[in-house]
Amino acid sequence: MDNINNTNRADWIDRYVQGNLNTEELQKFQTTMQQDATLQQEVEDTQIAQALLQHQGLRNEIQAIRASMKAEESITETLTEIPSAPIALEEPVEATEEKGTETVPMYQWGGRIAAGLAIFLIGFLTVQYATLSPERLYEEKVAADPPYLGLSNRSMEDRQDTIADQVRVEYQFGNFEEVIRLYGELEKPTFAETFRVGYAHLQQERTDEAINAFQQVLQDQNAFMISDKAEYYLALAYLQDGQIETAVDMLENIHTDSDHDYEDSLSSLYLWRLRLLKMKY
């Protein structure tokens, strides 16, 4: 498997957008994208461009405008070549008519270009509006952001006898069903275990349980070190649950907070799509 570099970067992006990466390649690409904001933006631009290219109606309208512009240019050239009959008009009047002959096509061209841009913009908005869903925006963030593993300094191989240690290890291995089962056996779970089970519920699409867990973390005064992470995933849980307005408001507040751990994870384009989703629902 080749490393992602400037030479094969476009090929990697194309295969990612087309869904042609295997599991190992997908994990590697998503990790690289998480560390490279430019790559993430290029992926978003490619996805938008692909959506627009698939909009057949938009392509047909643009082609029709181009054909109309070419036809108008041909007619204008033909009319210019036809000799006009001599008429008894003064010289200034002839200059005015000649100027008018040149000016009208210029205005018409400007109008055609403006119409083309308007159709392009309408098509772009139509594609975005039609394809937006809470599930899609949720999946984009979960795919781009790997689970937070910084709750313990121990290695994944450092298995202990306590249930809390088992919860930690199973979480790090991505065994989320086992995390949920073991969490139920804890007598006094800490905010770390509660965060883990919240993320596990989120991965299993149990949004009510995920929301409840992340809210508990935010209410724990000892959890200040991971409060930003709990708030971010709580917003995603609301998004997954279909509580659009609450999710959008939380994510916008996160983006405006320059000190927030996830401020850089929310691009302007993603926030614009969130607002559009809010209008749609």
BELHUUR-V458999 format. One record per residue. N is the residue number from 0. PHI is phi in whole degrees, 0 to 359 (* if undefined). NEAR is the number of other ideal C-beta (glycine too) atoms within 10 Angstrom. D_CENTER is the distance of its C-alpha to the mean C-alpha in Angstrom with 2 decimals. Layout:
# BELHUUR-V458999
n & phi & near & d_center
N & PHI & NEAR & D_CENTER
N & PHI & NEAR & D_CENTER
This chain:
# BELHUUR-V458999
n & phi & near & d_center
0 & * & 8 & 26.61
1 & 290 & 10 & 25.95
2 & 285 & 9 & 24.24
3 & 279 & 19 & 21.11
4 & 220 & 8 & 22.56
5 & 297 & 6 & 22.48
6 & 287 & 9 & 24.58
7 & 253 & 12 & 22.53
8 & 302 & 15 & 19.02
9 & 297 & 11 & 18.17
10 & 294 & 11 & 19.70
11 & 299 & 22 & 17.72
12 & 298 & 19 & 14.33
13 & 298 & 12 & 15.81
14 & 292 & 16 & 17.16
15 & 293 & 19 & 14.02
16 & 295 & 16 & 12.12
17 & 281 & 10 & 15.44
18 & 76 & 7 & 15.87
19 & 255 & 10 & 19.09
20 & 268 & 17 & 19.08
21 & 283 & 10 & 21.65
22 & 300 & 7 & 21.29
23 & 293 & 9 & 22.56
24 & 294 & 16 & 20.49
25 & 298 & 15 & 17.23
26 & 297 & 12 & 18.22
27 & 294 & 17 & 19.19
28 & 294 & 18 & 16.07
29 & 294 & 17 & 13.83
30 & 295 & 13 & 16.47
31 & 296 & 15 & 16.52
32 & 296 & 21 & 12.79
33 & 297 & 15 & 13.28
34 & 266 & 8 & 16.16
35 & 234 & 14 & 14.92
36 & 296 & 12 & 12.39
37 & 296 & 9 & 13.25
38 & 296 & 18 & 12.52
39 & 298 & 19 & 8.98
40 & 293 & 14 & 8.58
41 & 296 & 16 & 10.68
42 & 295 & 20 & 8.75
43 & 299 & 16 & 5.71
44 & 297 & 12 & 8.87
45 & 294 & 16 & 10.62
46 & 296 & 16 & 8.49
47 & 294 & 15 & 8.87
48 & 299 & 11 & 12.44
49 & 295 & 13 & 13.22
50 & 297 & 17 & 12.39
51 & 292 & 16 & 14.61
52 & 295 & 11 & 17.25
53 & 279 & 11 & 17.52
54 & 277 & 16 & 18.29
55 & 299 & 8 & 22.05
56 & 299 & 10 & 23.28
57 & 294 & 18 & 21.53
58 & 299 & 13 & 23.04
59 & 296 & 10 & 26.42
60 & 294 & 17 & 26.44
61 & 296 & 14 & 25.69
62 & 298 & 10 & 28.42
63 & 295 & 12 & 30.78
64 & 295 & 16 & 30.34
65 & 299 & 12 & 31.05
66 & 296 & 10 & 34.12
67 & 295 & 13 & 35.32
68 & 294 & 15 & 35.07
69 & 295 & 10 & 37.05
70 & 295 & 10 & 39.63
71 & 295 & 14 & 40.05
72 & 297 & 13 & 40.56
73 & 295 & 10 & 43.19
74 & 296 & 11 & 45.04
75 & 298 & 16 & 45.08
76 & 296 & 10 & 46.57
77 & 295 & 9 & 49.20
78 & 295 & 11 & 50.26
79 & 292 & 11 & 50.60
80 & 281 & 7 & 52.96
81 & 288 & 6 & 55.29
82 & 289 & 5 & 58.34
83 & 271 & 10 & 59.01
84 & 290 & 4 & 62.56
85 & 294 & 6 & 64.55
86 & 230 & 8 & 64.64
87 & 273 & 4 & 66.65
88 & 234 & 10 & 64.04
89 & 287 & 7 & 64.10
90 & 302 & 7 & 62.06
91 & 299 & 7 & 59.50
92 & 294 & 10 & 58.65
93 & 298 & 12 & 57.94
94 & 297 & 10 & 55.62
95 & 294 & 11 & 53.73
96 & 296 & 11 & 53.38
97 & 295 & 12 & 52.17
98 & 294 & 10 & 49.58
99 & 295 & 9 & 48.44
100 & 297 & 13 & 48.08
101 & 278 & 10 & 45.62
102 & 284 & 10 & 43.69
103 & 302 & 11 & 42.85
104 & 300 & 16 & 40.79
105 & 298 & 9 & 38.84
106 & 295 & 9 & 37.85
107 & 295 & 15 & 37.04
108 & 300 & 14 & 34.84
109 & 301 & 10 & 32.96
110 & 295 & 10 & 32.51
111 & 294 & 15 & 31.26
112 & 296 & 12 & 28.65
113 & 298 & 10 & 27.50
114 & 295 & 13 & 27.38
115 & 297 & 16 & 25.31
116 & 294 & 10 & 22.72
117 & 296 & 10 & 22.75
118 & 295 & 16 & 22.32
119 & 300 & 16 & 19.41
120 & 294 & 10 & 17.66
121 & 297 & 12 & 18.68
122 & 297 & 18 & 17.45
123 & 299 & 15 & 13.95
124 & 295 & 11 & 13.92
125 & 296 & 15 & 15.62
126 & 296 & 18 & 13.22
127 & 299 & 18 & 10.20
128 & 295 & 13 & 12.72
129 & 289 & 11 & 14.27
130 & 263 & 12 & 11.51
131 & 287 & 18 & 9.85
132 & 204 & 13 & 11.40
133 & 302 & 21 & 11.72
134 & 297 & 12 & 12.08
135 & 294 & 11 & 8.88
136 & 291 & 22 & 6.77
137 & 295 & 22 & 9.71
138 & 298 & 14 & 9.89
139 & 298 & 16 & 6.61
140 & 284 & 19 & 8.19
141 & 294 & 17 & 11.60
142 & 291 & 12 & 11.23
143 & 278 & 15 & 10.14
144 & 250 & 16 & 12.81
145 & 293 & 12 & 16.31
146 & 299 & 17 & 18.84
147 & 287 & 17 & 20.81
148 & 249 & 11 & 24.19
149 & 274 & 8 & 26.00
150 & 273 & 18 & 28.16
151 & 207 & 16 & 31.14
152 & 269 & 6 & 32.82
153 & 281 & 13 & 34.46
154 & 282 & 9 & 33.63
155 & 293 & 13 & 32.42
156 & 278 & 7 & 35.92
157 & 278 & 11 & 37.67
158 & 282 & 13 & 38.37
159 & 239 & 11 & 40.58
160 & 278 & 6 & 42.62
161 & 287 & 10 & 40.95
162 & 294 & 16 & 38.44
163 & 301 & 20 & 36.09
164 & 293 & 15 & 36.09
165 & 294 & 20 & 35.44
166 & 300 & 26 & 32.42
167 & 300 & 24 & 31.08
168 & 293 & 21 & 31.75
169 & 296 & 22 & 30.37
170 & 296 & 27 & 27.11
171 & 293 & 18 & 26.82
172 & 273 & 11 & 27.51
173 & 80 & 12 & 24.89
174 & 271 & 16 & 27.70
175 & 288 & 20 & 26.20
176 & 297 & 11 & 28.80
177 & 291 & 16 & 31.49
178 & 301 & 26 & 29.95
179 & 296 & 19 & 30.18
180 & 295 & 15 & 33.72
181 & 292 & 24 & 34.96
182 & 299 & 23 & 33.53
183 & 294 & 9 & 35.76
184 & 267 & 11 & 38.74
185 & 285 & 16 & 38.19
186 & 281 & 6 & 40.76
187 & 226 & 6 & 39.11
188 & 294 & 20 & 35.48
189 & 274 & 16 & 34.14
190 & 298 & 22 & 30.79
191 & 295 & 20 & 29.65
192 & 295 & 22 & 30.52
193 & 293 & 21 & 29.00
194 & 298 & 26 & 25.64
195 & 298 & 30 & 25.85
196 & 289 & 28 & 26.81
197 & 298 & 26 & 24.04
198 & 294 & 24 & 21.43
199 & 297 & 27 & 23.57
200 & 298 & 23 & 23.57
201 & 298 & 25 & 19.78
202 & 293 & 16 & 19.66
203 & 267 & 14 & 22.38
204 & 61 & 11 & 20.64
205 & 259 & 20 & 23.50
206 & 292 & 19 & 21.68
207 & 299 & 10 & 24.92
208 & 293 & 16 & 26.26
209 & 296 & 25 & 23.10
210 & 300 & 21 & 23.03
211 & 298 & 16 & 26.75
212 & 295 & 27 & 26.60
213 & 293 & 28 & 24.03
214 & 296 & 16 & 26.03
215 & 297 & 17 & 29.13
216 & 298 & 24 & 27.72
217 & 294 & 15 & 26.89
218 & 276 & 11 & 30.44
219 & 272 & 17 & 32.05
220 & 295 & 7 & 33.32
221 & 281 & 10 & 33.61
222 & 263 & 18 & 29.88
223 & 299 & 10 & 29.01
224 & 289 & 12 & 27.79
225 & 240 & 20 & 24.92
226 & 297 & 19 & 24.43
227 & 298 & 18 & 21.11
228 & 292 & 22 & 19.81
229 & 296 & 24 & 21.35
230 & 294 & 21 & 19.83
231 & 297 & 23 & 16.24
232 & 287 & 27 & 16.84
233 & 295 & 23 & 18.80
234 & 299 & 25 & 15.91
235 & 293 & 25 & 13.89
236 & 295 & 27 & 17.19
237 & 297 & 24 & 17.47
238 & 297 & 25 & 14.07
239 & 297 & 23 & 15.36
240 & 279 & 19 & 18.65
241 & 87 & 14 & 17.48
242 & 274 & 18 & 18.58
243 & 299 & 18 & 15.79
244 & 300 & 11 & 17.67
245 & 297 & 16 & 18.66
246 & 296 & 24 & 15.28
247 & 296 & 22 & 13.69
248 & 300 & 15 & 16.87
249 & 294 & 18 & 16.88
250 & 292 & 24 & 13.40
251 & 293 & 16 & 14.30
252 & 295 & 12 & 17.63
253 & 297 & 19 & 16.30
254 & 294 & 19 & 14.38
255 & 278 & 11 & 17.67
256 & 268 & 13 & 19.78
257 & 295 & 7 & 20.30
258 & 266 & 6 & 22.24
259 & 284 & 18 & 19.73
260 & 299 & 16 & 18.90
261 & 250 & 19 & 15.14
262 & 300 & 14 & 14.86
263 & 282 & 10 & 13.36
264 & 279 & 18 & 10.70
265 & 247 & 19 & 8.82
266 & 284 & 14 & 7.76
267 & 297 & 9 & 9.07
268 & 296 & 14 & 6.33
269 & 296 & 17 & 4.48
270 & 294 & 16 & 8.22
271 & 298 & 11 & 9.01
272 & 291 & 20 & 7.13
273 & 297 & 21 & 8.95
274 & 295 & 11 & 12.04
275 & 296 & 15 & 11.89
276 & 296 & 21 & 11.79
277 & 298 & 15 & 14.67
278 & 294 & 9 & 16.54
279 & 293 & 13 & 16.22
280 & 256 & 12 & 17.75
